[in-house]
């Protein structure tokens, strides 16, 4: 009698465990009956036959292998061509400003906003265009809009300083117009760079984990466990 009660208690425990594992079993983890019945595989022998993992392009450097943007080359060539663009843009913008400012004498055109603003915009356009095209040749993948905006933010304020009647302030504006458009163009270009097409989060390709509950009875009691490969 006591043996029957003990067997019933074991069956109840197995039934409870079965109910607990039922949601996992109902979802189906992709294991067929044959796969469930397969004996456990020796992991040591299996790992010895596997090929060594290949290194991800992102490992070590943290940058995708095909991101071949040359920062040094862009700085050197971009500064040289940007200087040419700055001079050309300033000249063209100054001519436009002289045309727009009807009261501009040939010797004192820099004293008016009507002359300084077109001149500074020409400076920004020439500088940013040269730096943008140079960066594109070096696979920088920057955008022209932020590049031009950075150059304009550097050129326009200092161009307005050149309209001052104080020689010291005007000299500061002149020096600033030679430097800040280049700095602003590079800054805007770098901030607008888009990632490499193949750049992204590198993840190791792992096989999908599969599992299934195992229920059974033994002489020592109920058997509950999980079988699968991970």
Secondary structure as the mmCIF struct_conf table of DSSP 4:
data_model
#
loop_
_struct_conf.conf_type_id
_struct_conf.id
_struct_conf.beg_label_comp_id
_struct_conf.beg_label_asym_id
_struct_conf.beg_label_seq_id
_struct_conf.end_label_comp_id
_struct_conf.end_label_asym_id
_struct_conf.end_label_seq_id
HELX_RH_AL_P HELX_RH_AL_P1 UNK A 2 UNK A 27
BEND BEND1 UNK A 30 UNK A 30
HELX_RH_AL_P HELX_RH_AL_P2 UNK A 33 UNK A 37
BEND BEND2 UNK A 38 UNK A 38
HELX_LH_PP_P HELX_LH_PP_P1 UNK A 39 UNK A 41
HELX_RH_AL_P HELX_RH_AL_P3 UNK A 43 UNK A 49
BEND BEND3 UNK A 50 UNK A 50
HELX_LH_PP_P HELX_LH_PP_P2 UNK A 51 UNK A 56
TURN_TY1_P TURN_TY1_P1 UNK A 57 UNK A 61
BEND BEND4 UNK A 62 UNK A 63
TURN_TY1_P TURN_TY1_P2 UNK A 65 UNK A 66
HELX_RH_AL_P HELX_RH_AL_P4 UNK A 71 UNK A 100
TURN_TY1_P TURN_TY1_P3 UNK A 102 UNK A 103
BEND BEND5 UNK A 106 UNK A 107
HELX_RH_3T_P HELX_RH_3T_P1 UNK A 109 UNK A 111
BEND BEND6 UNK A 112 UNK A 112
HELX_RH_AL_P HELX_RH_AL_P5 UNK A 113 UNK A 137
TURN_TY1_P TURN_TY1_P4 UNK A 138 UNK A 139
HELX_RH_AL_P HELX_RH_AL_P6 UNK A 144 UNK A 161
TURN_TY1_P TURN_TY1_P5 UNK A 162 UNK A 163
BEND BEND7 UNK A 165 UNK A 166
HELX_RH_AL_P HELX_RH_AL_P7 UNK A 167 UNK A 191
TURN_TY1_P TURN_TY1_P6 UNK A 192 UNK A 192
HELX_LH_PP_P HELX_LH_PP_P3 UNK A 193 UNK A 196
TURN_TY1_P TURN_TY1_P7 UNK A 197 UNK A 198
BEND BEND8 UNK A 200 UNK A 200
HELX_LH_PP_P HELX_LH_PP_P4 UNK A 207 UNK A 209
STRN STRN1 UNK A 210 UNK A 218
TURN_TY1_P TURN_TY1_P8 UNK A 219 UNK A 220
STRN STRN2 UNK A 221 UNK A 229
#
